Amino acid sequence: MDTHSDAALAATQVPEMENVAVIDAHHHLWDLDANEHPWLRDEPPPAFRYGDSRPLRRNYLPAHYRADAAGFNIVATVYMEAEHDPADPLRETRWVHQIAKRDGLPQAMAAAAFFDRDDARDIIFAQAVLPLVRSIRHKPSGVAHPQDCTAGHQIAGSMRCPRWRLGYRHLVESGLHFELQTPWWHLDDACELAAEFPGTLIILNHLGLPADRSQAALQAWHAAMSRLAQAPNIRVKLSGICVPGARWTPELNGWIVREAIRLFGARRCMWASNFPVDGLVASYADILSAMFVITRDLAPTDRARIFSGTAAEVYRL
């Protein structure tokens, strides 16, 4: 976990406009005047892994995204469901299609469905026929701390929950990918899921959420990611690894990013901004420039996969 090489790289200036084609594989948009997002409205705000979510309570539309991404060669983007009103997940998807037609982005999206609900099959198949939809995200239930995660657990709503698995089977039938957001101590559940349904691509969001940067936690994260990497139907987003109150730098995140690339290979990794959420702790330019620094020693073909090729393949762009 040595950061000396990161510090040396960071000392080298990164051009503000590096001519690298980039597909942003995971960002959000929202119009709080038009749509319901309970987590961006409710008081008190629900618990949030980056701390206070109130600064996100503003409209974030393609013009705002383009202003944040200015100076970079963003050739396509992928919208990620933004915890819209769970009573009507299709409304969010239709709204995104309207935005894409009007403003020219996103070019693909991950929609919402809830695998442990009675309407899981109907919602999944209704999402699947909409032209921008490539995948579904439903965050499985779990425990908040690794010490509470027991072998063979049967947590309701988790990846091991029979009702949740039934809904996941409908996803498999639909041909869509699965967007998985879960902490690293539940990645063994994902290994089982990947093995049971080898024909369905699982896209791990935010590197298994390695927020605890203690040596013991990083070693446990690495071990869990190493096991997950053995499943060929896994792809990984190099995103969402901010630490509350800490600036996004190569020194902070370089080891995590490089180890993920080493474990999964560049052909299974893709960069994503997670904006505007990650804007709570860094600018778009800070994060993407830092990723250019972290990956600078990779072969050009590997960098091309990370910044555009893998996302283009996965999301059919």
C-alpha positions in Angstrom: 0.0 0.0 0.0 2.9 2.3 -0.7 1.9 5.7 -2.0 5.4 7.0 -2.8 5.0 6.2 -6.5 1.6 8.1 -6.5 3.3 11.1 -4.9 5.9 11.1 -7.6 3.3 10.9 -10.3 1.2 13.6 -8.8 4.2 15.9 -8.9 4.0 15.7 -12.7 1.5 18.1 -14.1 -1.5 16.5 -15.8 -2.7 18.5 -18.8 -6.1 20.0 -18.2 -7.3 18.7 -21.5 -5.8 15.3 -22.0 -6.8 13.9 -25.4 -8.2 10.6 -24.1 -11.6 9.5 -25.3 -13.7 8.9 -22.1 -17.0 7.2 -21.6 -18.4 8.1 -18.1 -19.9 4.8 -17.1 -21.9 6.0 -14.1 -23.4 9.4 -13.4 -26.7 10.8 -12.2 -29.1 13.5 -13.3 -32.1 14.9 -11.4 -34.8 17.5 -11.6 -36.1 18.1 -8.1 -38.9 20.3 -9.5 -40.2 17.6 -11.7 -39.4 14.3 -10.0 -39.5 12.7 -6.5 -36.2 11.6 -4.9 -37.0 10.9 -1.3 -33.4 10.8 -0.2 -32.9 14.3 -1.6 -36.1 15.6 0.2 -36.7 13.9 3.5 -35.9 15.4 6.8 -33.8 14.4 8.6 -31.7 13.2 5.6 -31.2 9.5 5.5 -27.8 8.1 6.5 -25.4 8.7 3.6 -21.9 7.3 3.2 -20.3 10.6 2.4 -21.9 12.4 5.3 -24.3 15.3 4.8 -26.2 14.9 1.5 -27.9 18.3 1.7 -25.5 20.0 -0.8 -26.9 17.6 -3.4 -30.4 19.1 -3.1 -30.2 21.0 -6.3 -31.2 20.3 -9.9 -28.4 18.5 -11.8 -29.1 18.3 -15.5 -27.0 17.8 -18.7 -25.9 21.4 -18.7 -24.6 21.1 -15.2 -22.9 17.8 -16.1 -21.2 19.3 -19.2 -20.0 22.3 -17.1 -18.4 19.9 -14.6 -16.8 17.8 -17.4 -15.6 20.7 -19.5 -12.1 20.3 -20.9 -12.3 16.5 -21.2 -13.1 14.4 -24.3 -16.3 12.8 -22.9 -17.7 10.8 -25.9 -20.7 9.1 -24.2 -22.2 8.7 -20.7 -24.3 6.1 -18.8 -27.0 7.3 -16.5 -27.4 5.4 -13.2 -30.8 5.2 -11.5 -30.9 7.9 -8.7 -33.2 6.4 -6.1 -36.3 7.9 -7.7 -39.7 7.4 -6.0 -39.8 3.6 -5.6 -43.5 3.6 -6.2 -42.9 4.4 -9.9 -39.5 3.4 -11.2 -40.6 3.5 -14.8 -41.3 7.2 -14.5 -37.6 7.9 -13.9 -36.7 5.8 -17.0 -39.1 7.7 -19.2 -37.8 11.0 -17.9 -34.3 10.0 -18.8 -35.3 9.1 -22.3 -36.9 12.6 -22.6 -33.7 14.2 -21.4 -31.5 12.2 -23.7 -33.7 13.1 -26.7 -33.6 16.8 -25.7 -30.0 17.2 -24.5 -28.0 14.5 -26.2 -27.0 12.5 -23.1 -27.0 9.9 -21.7 -26.4 7.4 -24.4 -27.4 4.4 -22.1 -28.7 3.9 -18.6 -29.2 1.6 -15.7 -32.7 1.6 -14.5 -34.4 0.6 -11.2 -36.4 -2.4 -10.2 -36.8 -4.2 -6.9 -36.2 -7.9 -6.9 -38.0 -8.7 -3.7 -41.3 -7.0 -4.7 -44.3 -8.7 -6.2 -44.0 -6.5 -9.3 -40.3 -7.4 -10.0 -41.0 -9.3 -13.2 -43.3 -6.7 -14.6 -41.0 -3.8 -13.9 -37.9 -5.6 -15.1 -39.4 -6.5 -18.5 -41.0 -3.1 -18.9 -37.6 -1.5 -18.3 -36.0 -4.0 -20.7 -38.0 -2.8 -23.8 -37.0 0.9 -23.4 -34.1 1.6 -25.8 -31.5 3.2 -23.5 -31.8 0.5 -20.7 -28.9 -1.9 -20.4 -29.0 -2.9 -16.8 -30.9 -2.9 -13.5 -29.7 -1.8 -10.1 -31.3 -2.9 -6.9 -29.1 -2.5 -3.9 -29.3 -5.7 -1.8 -29.7 -5.5 1.9 -26.8 -6.3 4.2 -25.1 -5.4 7.4 -23.3 -2.2 8.2 -20.1 -3.6 9.5 -17.9 -6.5 8.3 -17.8 -8.1 11.8 -21.6 -8.6 11.6 -21.5 -10.5 8.3 -21.7 -14.2 9.1 -21.1 -17.1 6.8 -24.3 -18.5 5.4 -26.4 -15.6 6.5 -30.0 -15.3 5.3 -30.6 -11.6 5.6 -34.0 -10.6 4.1 -33.5 -8.7 0.9 -29.9 -9.8 0.5 -28.3 -11.6 -2.4 -28.9 -14.8 -0.5 -32.6 -14.1 0.2 -34.8 -16.6 -1.7 -37.3 -13.9 -2.6 -34.6 -11.6 -3.8 -33.1 -14.5 -5.9 -36.5 -15.1 -7.5 -36.6 -11.5 -8.7 -33.0 -11.9 -9.9 -34.1 -14.8 -12.1 -36.4 -12.5 -13.9 -33.5 -10.2 -14.6 -31.6 -13.2 -16.0 -34.6 -13.9 -18.3 -34.7 -10.3 -19.5 -31.1 -10.3 -20.7 -30.2 -7.1 -18.8 -27.0 -6.7 -16.7 -27.0 -6.4 -12.9 -25.5 -3.3 -11.3 -24.3 -4.3 -7.9 -23.7 -1.8 -5.1 -22.7 -3.5 -1.9 -19.8 -3.3 0.6 -16.9 -5.6 0.2 -17.9 -7.8 3.1 -20.9 -9.0 1.0 -18.8 -9.8 -2.1 -18.8 -13.5 -1.2 -22.6 -13.3 -1.7 -21.9 -11.9 -5.2 -19.5 -14.7 -5.9 -22.3 -17.2 -5.3 -24.7 -15.2 -7.4 -22.2 -15.0 -10.3 -21.6 -18.8 -10.1 -25.3 -19.6 -10.1 -26.1 -17.3 -13.1 -22.9 -17.3 -15.2 -24.6 -15.9 -18.2 -25.6 -12.6 -16.5 -23.0 -9.8 -16.3 -22.6 -8.3 -12.8 -21.1 -4.8 -12.7 -19.7 -3.9 -9.4 -20.3 -0.3 -8.5 -17.7 1.7 -6.6 -15.2 -1.0 -6.0 -17.0 -2.6 -3.1 -17.0 0.7 -1.1 -13.6 0.5 0.6 -14.2 3.6 2.8 -12.2 2.3 5.8 -8.5 2.8 4.9 -7.0 1.0 7.9 -4.5 -1.6 6.9 -6.7 -4.4 8.2 -9.7 -3.2 6.3 -7.7 -2.8 3.0 -6.3 -6.3 3.4 -9.8 -7.7 3.9 -11.1 -5.7 0.9 -8.3 -7.0 -1.2 -9.0 -10.6 -0.3 -12.7 -10.2 -1.1 -12.0 -8.6 -4.4 -9.5 -11.3 -5.2 -12.2 -14.0 -4.7 -14.7 -12.0 -6.8 -12.2 -11.6 -9.6 -12.3 -15.4 -10.2 -15.8 -15.0 -11.6 -15.5 -14.2 -15.4 -18.9 -12.5 -15.5 -17.9 -9.6 -13.3 -17.0 -6.1 -14.4 -15.8 -3.3 -12.1 -16.4 0.4 -12.0 -13.4 2.5 -10.8 -15.6 5.0 -9.1 -17.2 6.1 -5.9 -14.2 5.6 -3.6 -14.2 9.0 -2.0 -13.4 9.4 1.7 -15.5 12.0 3.6 -13.5 15.1 4.3 -10.5 13.9 2.2 -9.5 15.3 -1.1 -9.5 12.8 -4.0 -5.8 12.3 -4.8 -3.6 9.7 -6.4 -2.0 9.2 -3.0 -5.3 8.5 -1.3 -6.8 6.1 -4.0 -4.0 5.0 -6.3 -3.3 1.7 -4.6 -7.0 0.7 -4.6 -7.4 1.6 -8.2 -4.2 -0.2 -9.4 -5.0 -3.3 -7.4 -8.5 -3.5 -8.8 -7.0 -3.3 -12.3 -4.4 -5.9 -11.5 -7.0 -8.3 -10.1 -9.6 -7.9 -12.8 -7.5 -6.8 -15.8 -8.1 -3.6 -17.8 -10.6 -5.4 -20.0 -13.0 -5.8 -17.1 -12.6 -2.3 -15.6 -14.2 1.0 -16.5 -13.9 4.5 -15.2 -16.9 6.5 -13.9 -17.4 9.8 -12.3 -20.4 9.1 -9.9 -21.3 12.8 -10.4 -22.7 14.8 -8.9 -22.4 12.7 -5.7 -18.6 12.5 -5.7 -18.6 16.3 -6.2 -19.1 16.5 -2.4 -15.4 15.9 -2.0 -13.7 16.6 -5.3 -14.3 18.3 -8.7 -14.8 16.3 -11.8 -11.4 17.5 -13.1 -9.7 16.5 -9.9 -11.0 13.0 -10.1 -10.5 12.3 -13.8 -7.1 14.0 -13.8 -6.1 11.8 -10.8 -7.2 8.7 -12.7 -5.0 9.8 -15.6 -2.1 10.0 -13.2 -2.8 6.7 -11.5 -3.0 4.8 -14.9 -0.3 6.7 -16.7 2.2 3.7 -16.6 -0.3 1.3 -18.2 -0.1 0.3 -21.8 -2.1 2.6 -24.1 -4.5 -0.3 -25.0 -5.2 -0.8 -21.3 -5.9 2.8 -20.7 -8.2 2.8 -23.7 -10.2 -0.1 -22.2 -10.5 1.6 -18.8 -11.6 5.0 -20.1 -13.8 3.9 -22.9 -13.5 0.4 -24.3 -15.0 -1.7 -21.5 -17.9 0.7 -21.1 -18.6 0.7 -24.8 -18.6 -3.1 -24.8 -20.8 -3.5 -21.7 -23.3 -0.8 -22.5 -23.3 -1.4 -26.3 -22.2 2.2 -27.2 
